[in-house]
Structures are given as structure tokens and as C-alpha cells.
Amino acid sequence: MGGDQAPNEIVAGAVRAAREGIARILLTGDETRLRALAGDVAGVEIVHAAGEVAMDAHASHAVRNSAGTSLGVAVDLVRDGRADAVVSAGNSGAFLGIALIRLRTIAGVARPAICVVLPGRKGPAILCDAGANVDCKPEWMAQFGVMASAYARAAFGIEQPRVAVVSVGEERSKGNAQSIEAAALLETMPVNFIGNIEGKDIFSNVADVIVADGFVGNVILKTAEGAAVFIRDSLRVSFEAAGPLQKLGYLLSRSVFENMRKRTDYATYGGAPLLGVRGHCLVAHGRSDSTAIYNAVKAAVSISEANVVGMIETALAPAAVV
């Protein structure tokens, strides 16, 4: 029931995943509304939840009043073993808070973090944290590197993900006290740490995992989203004002531009995993349409089948930084 286009687009994407046999779907929310949208599709079950978490609700208020809401019930299904993963395009702050309270953190994890997949020249780049913790301790950032490294192995098959801290210079002495200390801690963690990278390197696949505090990470994410929209809109305006020959060139190159659009569209990646809690959680974009939800379900299946939670538990067991 959460998301700017809920429940219509959410249900459509989930039903598509069920029809294709990607997953068995449990839809939580108002049963009457959901049943009218979902129809009678094999592999789709509706779990009634009368309440909803408003998109603009404060996280602490949402957590206190989450019982009986579609988001609260969905997280409970994972906690109780009835579901392997939960996907939500609703209030992300509420999702984080409810998951933290209901599922608890993995042993040794101080703070959960959100990982987002950014498009790189040669493949995906993983940014962690992307907004769950705007004020971070260096030891939390070191854990983000471990958790995101496990996700990179599970989701993208990268055997030894290169982990870096985003900073204002490549030299180890560059950065603020937080990033310098985080880099020093990552040197001791069970990851393939390569040092600092600058903002210009994020999309060049210099590193597979980019570690940042939630404040910096969210600014990077929103800047990247805005830049992608700006480039697409600028190209559209330029082509609309172009002459016949230029328009012909566009028509001949349409597939190239369509591939670029897909690479820079959040819907292609579906959602961002919330790492560090004892359950597989996918945070989908609030503007998610049916395609984004469909891809989010696929991503949730991927991290669940790979048991990313178990991989993080194993990776942090010898370190247990708190």
C-alpha cells in the first residue's frame, strides 16, 4: 500500500513476477482493494492489513503505530518465517525503523545501511550507505564496507569486490577525520580494501563498493538521479529543436539512447537492500512503477537465495566491530 503509485503499480509488478514464476507473492494491505487489482493469479496470496503508513509520516511515529499496517505486517511475515524477503516502495524511514525493531540487527552490526546500485562504465557500482545513517561513526562505515562486499558477491558474482572510501583525494592522508579513520579500520576488515576514491571515479568502476556515511551517500545518489534526468531531458529538447537530418540521426540511433536510458533508470535495478538486519529487505523507490517493482522482486529473490544475511554474519563474525 506504500508508494506514490500504490497500490495499482505495486500490485501490477508483483503479479507479473508471480505469473513468470519468479516468486510466490504475499500482498499485504486492504484485501478488497488488492483482490480487485490482483485478480485470481496462481502464486499470489493476500494478507489483510487494515492500516497504512503514510509516505510523510515521521519514522518514530510510524514505528509506534505500525501494528496492523501493511508495512508492519509485511515485515512480520519475514520475522515469522512466512516470507523470505520484503519489498516496499513506501516510507523508507518507517521501513528502516520497523525492520530494525521487528527483525533486529545481525550480531556485530552497529547500524543497518542502505546499498544502492549505480551504473558504471563497465558494470554496476555499489554505494553504501545511501541515507540510513546521516551521522556516522567510522566503525559503522567499516561495517558498511563488509556488508556491501557480501552483497556484491551475492548479487553480482564479484568474487573479490574492490572496496573504497569516497573522499576528497586518493591519498590516504586526504579527507576528514571520519573518512581517514574509516579507511584505517577497513584495512583491518575481511574485505579487498583499495583505499580512497574521488567523486569523479564513482562511475568509472575504479571500485566495486563505495563506502560513505549516509549524508554524503544520499547526496551522491540524489545528484546522480538528477544528473541522469537532466541529460535525458536536454537530449530530448535538443532533438525536438533539431533539423530533419539530425532527427533522422536520432531515429537511427534510438536503440543506443534507449540502452542509455535503461542503464541510468532506477527501475532497472528495482530496489536497494537494507543490510544489517536479520531479514532480507528491499527498499524500492517511492516513485516505483510496475517495472521497478517487478525488478525489485527479482532482486529480493536474488539476495534471499544467496542468503546475504548469512554471508554478512559470517563476514562479521571474526571482526565484530561495534
C-alpha distance (Angstrom), angle and dihedral (degrees) to the residues before:
residue distance angle dihedral
M1 . . .
G2 3.81 . .
G3 3.80 126.1 .
D4 3.77 138.2 68.0
Q5 3.82 91.2 -88.2
A6 3.79 98.2 35.7
P7 2.90 137.3 173.9
N8 3.83 99.6 6.2
E9 3.82 99.4 52.2
I10 3.80 93.6 36.1
V11 3.80 92.3 54.3
A12 3.82 93.0 43.5
G13 3.80 92.9 54.2
A14 3.80 93.8 44.4
V15 3.81 92.9 47.6
R16 3.80 90.3 50.7
A17 3.81 89.6 54.4
A18 3.80 90.2 50.0
R19 3.81 93.1 48.3
E20 3.79 90.4 52.7
G21 3.80 91.5 49.8
I22 3.78 93.9 -117.1
A23 3.79 94.0 129.6
R24 3.78 144.4 -16.6
I25 3.78 105.4 -106.8
L26 3.79 129.7 -140.9
L27 3.81 110.1 -167.8
T28 3.80 114.0 -161.1
G29 3.78 121.2 -158.7
D30 3.78 142.9 60.1
E31 3.80 103.4 -2.7
T32 3.80 96.6 -151.4
R33 3.80 94.6 51.8
L34 3.79 94.6 41.9
R35 3.79 95.2 47.3
A36 3.81 90.8 52.0
L37 3.81 89.6 53.9
A38 3.80 99.6 38.9
G39 3.79 98.5 43.7
D40 3.79 118.7 -170.4
V41 3.80 104.2 -38.4
A42 3.78 122.9 157.6
G43 3.78 112.0 -116.9
V44 3.81 95.6 28.9
E45 3.81 120.7 108.4
I46 3.78 125.6 178.5
V47 3.80 119.4 -141.6
H48 3.79 109.1 -165.2
A49 3.79 118.8 -126.9
A50 3.78 117.0 168.2
G51 3.80 98.1 -163.6
E52 3.80 133.3 68.5
V53 3.80 134.4 -157.7
A54 3.78 109.1 -127.5
M55 3.80 116.0 -125.3
D56 3.81 90.3 -124.8
A57 3.82 96.9 42.7
H58 3.80 115.9 126.6
A59 3.80 110.1 -107.8
S60 3.81 95.4 -123.4
H61 3.82 92.0 49.7
A62 3.80 90.8 47.4
V63 3.81 91.9 51.4
R64 3.80 92.7 50.0
N65 3.80 91.4 49.6
S66 3.80 99.8 36.1
A67 3.81 97.8 109.3
G68 3.79 109.2 111.7
T69 3.81 94.8 9.7
S70 3.79 121.3 124.2
L71 3.81 91.4 -115.5
G72 3.80 94.1 46.2
V73 3.80 92.5 48.1
A74 3.82 91.6 47.4
V75 3.81 92.0 54.2
D76 3.81 90.2 45.8
L77 3.82 89.6 56.1
V78 3.81 88.8 60.7
R79 3.80 92.9 43.6
D80 3.81 91.2 51.3
G81 3.81 94.3 46.5
R82 3.81 96.5 -112.3
A83 3.80 91.8 114.7
D84 3.80 132.6 34.6
A85 3.80 96.2 -149.3
V86 3.79 141.3 3.9
V87 3.82 127.1 -138.0
S88 3.80 123.1 -166.6
A89 3.80 134.3 171.8
G90 3.79 90.1 -174.3
N91 3.79 132.7 99.6
S92 3.82 102.6 -24.9
G93 3.80 94.7 -160.8
A94 3.80 90.1 52.6
F95 3.81 90.4 45.9
L96 3.80 90.3 53.8
G97 3.80 93.2 46.9
I98 3.80 95.5 45.8
A99 3.82 92.5 46.3
L100 3.79 90.7 48.6
I101 3.81 93.0 51.4
R102 3.81 99.0 38.5
L103 3.80 100.6 37.2
R104 3.81 101.2 27.1
T105 3.78 124.1 -150.7
I106 3.78 127.5 -67.9
A107 3.81 112.2 -98.4
G108 3.80 108.9 -84.2
V109 3.81 95.1 19.3
A110 3.79 114.1 121.1
R111 3.82 97.8 -173.8
P112 3.82 134.3 6.1
A113 3.78 116.6 -123.5
I114 3.79 138.0 -158.3
C115 3.81 118.0 -122.8
V116 3.78 120.2 -158.0
V117 3.79 128.2 -169.7
L118 3.80 114.8 -129.6
P119 3.82 123.0 -166.7
G120 3.81 113.5 -108.8
R121 3.79 131.8 -172.5
K122 3.80 92.8 -106.3
G123 3.79 101.0 24.2
P124 3.79 142.7 -47.2
A125 3.79 124.9 -27.8
I126 3.80 118.7 -156.2
L127 3.81 120.2 -140.3
C128 3.80 120.0 -162.4
D129 3.04 128.8 -151.5
A130 3.80 102.8 25.7
G131 3.78 99.2 171.9
A132 3.79 114.3 -43.4
N133 3.82 93.7 106.4
V134 3.79 116.1 31.0
D135 3.81 91.4 174.9
C136 3.80 111.3 48.6
K137 3.76 140.1 179.6
P138 3.82 116.4 -139.3
E139 3.81 91.4 -116.7
W140 3.81 89.8 57.4
M141 3.80 89.8 53.6
A142 3.79 89.9 51.7
Q143 3.79 88.3 55.3
F144 3.81 90.2 49.0
G145 3.80 87.3 59.4
V146 3.80 92.0 52.6
M147 3.81 94.1 46.4
A148 3.80 95.0 45.3
S149 3.80 90.2 47.3
A150 3.81 89.4 56.4
Y151 3.81 89.4 49.1
A152 3.81 91.8 50.3
R153 3.79 90.7 53.7
A154 3.80 93.6 46.4
A155 3.80 100.7 41.2
F156 3.79 101.8 33.6
G157 3.79 105.2 21.7
I158 3.82 94.7 -120.0
E159 3.80 103.4 157.3
Q160 3.81 97.5 -162.2
P161 3.82 107.9 19.0
R162 3.79 113.0 -157.3
V163 3.80 108.0 -125.2
A164 3.80 123.2 -157.8
V165 3.79 139.1 169.4
V166 3.79 116.3 -126.5
S167 3.79 109.6 -125.7
V168 3.80 143.8 147.8
G169 3.80 93.5 -90.1
E170 3.79 141.4 15.1
E171 3.81 93.9 -121.6
R172 3.79 114.6 99.5
S173 3.81 90.0 -125.9
K174 3.81 92.7 58.2
G175 3.80 123.3 95.7
N176 3.78 138.0 45.2
A177 3.80 123.2 -57.0
Q178 3.81 91.1 -93.8
S179 3.82 96.3 55.2
I180 3.82 93.9 41.4
E181 3.80 91.8 52.6
A182 3.80 92.2 43.8
A183 3.80 89.6 53.4
A184 3.80 91.2 50.2
L185 3.82 90.4 51.7
L186 3.80 92.8 47.4
E187 3.81 87.9 57.2
T188 3.82 86.7 66.8
M189 3.80 97.3 43.6
P190 3.83 126.7 95.0
V191 3.82 93.8 -101.3
N192 3.81 137.9 99.7
F193 3.81 95.7 -103.7
I194 3.82 114.8 -172.2
G195 3.81 100.9 176.8
N196 3.80 132.2 -116.2
I197 3.78 128.7 -10.8
E198 3.79 129.1 -170.5
G199 3.80 126.5 -128.0
K200 3.81 91.4 -100.5
D201 3.82 89.8 62.0
I202 3.80 97.1 55.6
F203 3.81 95.6 90.9
S204 3.82 95.3 36.3
N205 3.81 96.5 73.7
V206 3.77 92.9 -118.7
A207 3.82 84.5 141.7
D208 3.79 132.7 19.8
V209 3.81 94.3 -149.5
I210 3.80 122.0 37.8
V211 3.79 116.4 -163.8
A212 3.80 121.5 -153.4
D213 3.77 138.3 148.9
G214 3.80 113.2 -97.0
F215 3.81 93.7 -103.0
V216 3.80 95.6 54.5
G217 3.81 92.0 37.2
N218 3.78 93.4 54.2
V219 3.81 91.7 47.8
I220 3.83 88.9 52.2
L221 3.81 91.0 48.9
K222 3.80 96.2 47.9
T223 3.82 91.8 43.7
A224 3.82 90.3 52.1
E225 3.82 91.5 48.7
G226 3.79 91.5 48.8
A227 3.80 92.9 46.8
A228 3.82 91.6 51.0
V229 3.81 91.4 51.9
F230 3.81 91.4 45.6
I231 3.82 92.4 52.2
R232 3.81 93.0 47.0
D233 3.81 92.6 47.5
S234 3.82 92.2 45.8
L235 3.80 91.0 52.3
R236 3.81 91.0 48.7
V237 3.82 92.6 50.2
S238 3.81 91.2 46.8
F239 3.80 92.7 51.5
E240 3.79 92.5 46.6
A241 3.80 89.1 55.7
A242 3.83 94.2 42.6
G243 3.76 127.4 108.2
P244 3.82 126.4 -110.9
L245 3.81 95.5 -86.8
Q246 3.80 93.3 49.0
K247 3.79 90.7 48.4
L248 3.78 89.9 50.9
G249 3.79 88.7 52.3
Y250 3.79 89.2 52.0
L251 3.80 92.1 51.3
L252 3.79 90.5 51.1
S253 3.81 90.7 48.9
R254 3.80 97.2 41.7
S255 3.82 94.2 112.5
V256 3.80 90.3 54.6
F257 3.80 92.1 53.6
E258 3.81 91.2 44.6
N259 3.80 90.2 54.8
M260 3.80 89.6 50.4
R261 3.79 90.7 50.0
K262 3.79 91.6 52.6
R263 3.80 92.7 48.8
T264 3.81 91.9 53.5
D265 3.81 97.4 39.6
Y266 3.83 116.4 102.3
A267 3.82 88.6 -147.2
T268 3.81 89.3 69.8
Y269 3.81 90.8 64.8
G270 3.79 95.5 38.3
G271 3.76 102.4 -154.6
A272 3.78 148.9 -9.0
P273 3.81 119.7 -106.9
L274 3.77 118.2 -124.4
L275 3.80 101.6 -137.3
G276 3.78 127.2 -160.9
V277 3.81 101.9 42.6
R278 3.80 124.1 102.5
G279 3.77 95.3 -105.6
H280 3.78 138.4 51.7
C281 3.82 109.3 -96.4
L282 3.80 128.3 177.2
V283 3.81 119.4 -162.7
A284 3.81 108.0 -154.4
H285 3.80 123.1 -161.8
G286 3.80 114.4 -89.9
R287 3.82 89.5 -124.4
S288 3.81 92.7 52.2
D289 3.78 116.5 149.2
S290 3.79 125.5 -163.1
T291 3.82 92.6 -80.2
A292 3.79 92.0 53.5
I293 3.80 91.6 49.0
Y294 3.80 91.3 47.4
N295 3.82 89.8 53.2
A296 3.80 91.1 43.9
V297 3.81 89.4 56.5
K298 3.81 89.2 50.6
A299 3.81 90.2 50.3
A300 3.81 91.2 48.2
V301 3.80 90.2 52.2
S302 3.81 89.6 49.7
I303 3.80 96.5 53.1
S304 3.80 91.8 41.3
E305 3.81 94.6 51.2
A306 3.81 90.1 46.3
N307 3.82 89.8 48.3
V308 3.80 94.9 -132.8
V309 3.82 89.8 178.2
G310 3.80 89.7 58.8
M311 3.80 91.7 45.8
I312 3.80 90.9 53.6
E313 3.80 90.8 47.9
T314 3.80 90.2 53.0
A315 3.80 93.8 44.8
L316 3.81 94.1 50.1
A317 3.80 97.4 40.5
P318 3.83 95.8 88.6
A319 3.81 93.5 38.4
A320 3.82 104.4 37.8
V321 3.81 94.2 174.6
V322 3.82 109.4 -174.7
